[in-house]
Amino acid sequence: MYRVWNFVTNYSILLISGAVIALIWANIDPNGYHDFVEFVLVDDFFIGHPHADELGRIHRTLTLHYLVNNVLMAFFFAIAAKEVWEAIILKNGSLRGKKAATPLVATLGGMLGPVTIYLGLAALLGSDVYDAVARGWAIPTATDIAFSYIVGRIVFGAGHPAVRFLLLLAIADDAAGLIIIAVFYPSGDLSPLWLLLSIFAAVGVFVLFNWLPRRRDVGNDARPHSTWVRKKLSFWPYLAAGCLSWYGFQESGLHPALGLLPVVPTLPHADRAFGIFAEAEQYLTDLLNHAEHLLKHPVEIVLFFFGLMNAGVEFSAISAPTWLVLAGLLVGKPMGILLFGWLAAGPMGLGLPVGMRVADLFVVGCVAAIGFTVSIFIASVAFDGGPVQDAAKMGAFFSFAAAIISIVAGKLTKVEKRAI
């Protein structure tokens, strides 16, 4: 992403627009809204929701909801995975070395805190409530990168070290969220052998179109083979491998929205990272950054439809799951990040970035409590469609209140805003 402020602003406007339209539509004409969301594009197809017929045979139905949540959102998660991959593997990556240690520990607190609050309060409400909502424990662990970045800049100013700390925490949170979705929320019965298709696709495209051309160019500064592959084939082999990997995820029972993740690390990439969403990436010509640039505007449109498909909840659905998700985010996030951040910075001796105070950890926790996008996504896979899922989604939507809380917390803790 080349100009992060412009990107996240566009991302946010389109996503919020879709969510607001859905919310209004669902409360004015709920039947019309749900008919739209579940509109059948193709019946008895090779991708889509699985159904068993009278003879027990499985067939799939491709609906508008499935297309957005399971197919198109794969590109959103691919972009998130790209940033995580670069931050971890490349020289000067933001999630490498001691500089990332405190944010990573704080991320752990920012996940354990919400889970503790969510499940603890659910247990206090009785076994019936606990049994109904326990599967949604991961919903309040999420942090929305774009919205938290925007609010973080408003609270701290673009030049404050807490903003970069927040970005590190949010990207690590997303990485953990991808793992949680894959491990704890499979989309169906697991058939692990299908993952071999994803593995073979990723390994095959890496060997044939990345490693082999570079191997043949060893000792030749002109790099003719790599250049030919880059110019003539571009990203198409990787897109084909991505399709195979996605299908392998669908058939394996893992959530297919994560299906492009094995292919992301196989794309040729720069030798170093400039930082998460760094503007300097616009000057890089590697295929990984080029592919991300091509996906920028399509993903913004995908996120509009994601908001439209998933945020249509009737206000009458507000119930216990709403408040549990909200409490996990607004209480558990700040508490967990403050506690674990302090432990990392103080007793563990890892320290904080120069110019950042312990009090700033609490404000960062308040900002990170905006869980919107990924929280809604987890709610949609944690619960079947119905009152519990709708109530949980409403809690994720209400997490926008964290923006106001963050501004107030910044004032009370006397945050000194810093420009670039």
C-alpha positions, -999 to 999 in steps of 0.1 A, spaced: 0 0 0 17 31 -12 -1 60 4 -15 45 36 -35 76 46 -54 77 13 -58 40 12 -73 36 47 -95 66 42 -110 52 10 -111 17 26 -130 31 56 -154 52 36 -165 24 13 -167 -2 41 -187 21 64 -209 31 35 -217 -5 28 -223 -12 65 -246 18 70 -267 9 39 -270 -27 52 -280 -15 86 -307 8 73 -320 -17 47 -322 -46 72 -343 -24 96 -366 -10 69 -371 -42 48 -355 -72 65 -370 -97 41 -358 -78 11 -323 -74 25 -319 -111 34 -333 -121 0 -306 -100 -16 -278 -113 6 -287 -150 -1 -295 -144 -38 -285 -176 -57 -261 -170 -85 -255 -206 -95 -271 -237 -81 -254 -271 -81 -219 -255 -87 -184 -265 -79 -180 -237 -53 -205 -224 -28 -224 -235 3 -225 -273 6 -259 -290 8 -269 -326 10 -297 -338 -13 -323 -365 -5 -297 -392 -14 -270 -377 8 -250 -364 -21 -233 -331 -15 -238 -302 -40 -229 -266 -37 -249 -234 -42 -231 -202 -50 -249 -172 -34 -240 -136 -33 -230 -139 3 -207 -168 -4 -191 -150 -33 -182 -120 -12 -173 -136 22 -155 -167 9 -141 -158 -26 -136 -121 -28 -125 -116 8 -96 -139 0 -79 -109 -17 -83 -88 15 -67 -114 36 -40 -118 10 -30 -82 14 -30 -85 52 -8 -117 48 16 -98 25 22 -72 51 27 -98 78 50 -118 56 72 -89 48 73 -77 84 85 -111 96 108 -124 68 125 -94 52 156 -75 64 145 -46 87 110 -61 88 88 -44 114 81 -76 133 117 -87 136 141 -82 164 138 -65 198 119 -35 184 89 -57 178 91 -76 211 70 -52 233 42 -48 206 41 -86 202 37 -92 240 11 -64 241 -7 -81 212 -9 -113 234 -25 -93 261 -48 -76 236 -62 -111 228 -62 -128 262 -79 -98 278 -110 -98 256 -113 -136 257 -112 -135 295 -138 -107 298 -161 -123 271 -161 -158 286 -160 -146 322 -191 -124 318 -208 -151 298 -202 -176 327 -217 -151 351 -248 -149 330 -255 -186 334 -248 -218 316 -275 -213 290 -260 -180 279 -224 -194 281 -233 -225 260 -250 -202 234 -221 -177 230 -189 -196 240 -180 -203 204 -177 -166 197 -148 -161 221 -125 -149 193 -148 -122 180 -134 -95 204 -98 -104 199 -97 -86 165 -83 -52 157 -93 -33 126 -61 -20 111 -75 8 89 -99 23 115 -74 20 143 -48 37 122 -71 66 114 -81 70 151 -45 66 162 -34 95 140 -62 116 153 -53 109 190 -15 108 188 -7 128 156 10 112 126 45 115 141 40 99 175 58 66 181 26 52 195 11 52 160 38 28 147 35 7 179 -3 5 172 4 -6 136 28 -33 147 2 -45 173 -26 -45 147 -7 -64 121 4 -90 146 -32 -92 158 -43 -99 122 -17 -126 119 -30 -143 150 -66 -138 138 -58 -156 105 -44 -186 126 -75 -185 148 -99 -186 119 -80 -215 103 -77 -236 134 -109 -229 154 -134 -221 127 -133 -246 98 -161 -241 73 -170 -278 73 -159 -313 80 -121 -314 77 -105 -333 48 -68 -325 53 -57 -344 22 -72 -316 1 -46 -293 16 -20 -311 -5 -35 -293 -35 -28 -260 -19 7 -271 -9 15 -285 -44 2 -253 -60 23 -230 -38 55 -251 -41 50 -257 -78 46 -220 -87 75 -210 -65 99 -236 -80 89 -230 -116 84 -192 -117 105 -179 -89 133 -202 -78 142 -218 -112 145 -185 -132 167 -171 -105 187 -202 -104 194 -201 -141 204 -164 -138 231 -171 -113 263 -152 -124 244 -132 -151 237 -97 -139 213 -92 -168 190 -118 -153 173 -127 -186 152 -156 -174 138 -138 -143 131 -107 -165 113 -128 -191 91 -144 -165 84 -111 -148 75 -93 -181 58 -120 -201 40 -140 -174 37 -114 -146 13 -125 -118 -8 -150 -139 9 -182 -128 5 -171 -91 -32 -163 -97 -37 -198 -112 -19 -213 -82 -41 -191 -59 -72 -206 -75 -60 -241 -69 -50 -233 -34 -84 -216 -27 -102 -247 -40 -80 -269 -18 -90 -249 12 -127 -251 4 -126 -288 -1 -104 -294 30 -130 -277 53 -107 -247 62 -122 -213 56 -117 -206 19 -112 -169 25 -77 -179 37 -70 -199 5 -45 -175 -10 -23 -174 20 0 -203 10 7 -185 -24 16 -151 -10 51 -160 2 59 -175 -32 58 -142 -51 92 -126 -58 96 -98 -32 120 -70 -24 151 -77 -3 140 -54 25 109 -39 41 104 -2 46 78 -8 74 42 -17 75 22 1 47 53 23 41 49 50 14 84 41 1 70 8 -12 56 27 -42 92 27 -56 96 -11 -54 92 -30 -86 90 -65 -72 60 -87 -82 47 -89 -46 43 -51 -43 31 -49 -79 3 -74 -72 -7 -55 -40 -9 -23 -60 -32 -40 -86 -54 -53 -58 -58 -19 -40 -89 -6 -57 -106 -39 -62 -102 -47 -25 -118 -14 -16 -148 -23 -36 -149 -58 -21 -149 -43 14 -179 -22 5 -198 -53 -4 -185 -71 27 -201 -43 48 -233 -46 27 -234 -84 30 -226 -87 67 -237 -56 87 -274 -58 80 -286 -65 115 -320 -55 130 -317 -34 161 -341 -58 178 -313 -84 177 -293 -66 204 -289 -90 233 -263 -106 256 -238 -114 228 -238 -77 218 -227 -66 252 -203 -95 257 -185 -86 224 -185 -49 233 -172 -56 268 -144 -78 255 -133 -51 231 -138 -19 251 -127 -34 285 -106 -64 277 -85 -49 250 -72 -18 269 -67 -38 301 -48 -66 283 -26 -43 262 -18 -21 292 -9 -50 315 11 -70 290 27 -39 275 38 -28 310 52 -63 318 72 -63 285 85 -28 289 92 -29 327 98 -63 344 108 -81 311 132 -52 303 121 -49 266 113 -12 269 91 11 249 99 32 218 116 65 226 90 91 233 63 67 243 49 64 279 33 36 298 1 57 299 1 57 261 -3 19 262 -38 23 277 -47 48 249 -33 24 223 -55 -3 238 -86 19 235 -78 26 199 -72 -11 192 -106 -19 206 -121 -10 172 -127 -46 159 -152 -39 131 -141 -57 99 -124 -89 113 -148 -91 143 -177 -92 119 -160 -117 98 -153 -140 128 -189 -136 140 -201 -148 106 -180 -180 108 -184 -186 146 -222 -187 146 -248 -199 122 -271 -173 108 -296 -162 134 -302 -141 165 -268 -150 182 -248 -141 151 -267 -109 145 -263 -98 182 -226 -105 180 -222 -85 148 -240 -56 164 -214 -57 192 -186 -55 166 -204 -26 149 -208 -7 182 -171 -10 188 -168 22 169 -175 38 203 -138 30 210 -129 60 187 -147 84 211 -133 66 242 -98 69 227 -100 106 221 -112 111 257 -85 88 271 -59 108 251 -71 140 267 -72 125 302 -37 110 299 -24 142 284 -11 127 251 12 151 233 2 150 196 32 150 172 32 159 136 55 141 111 
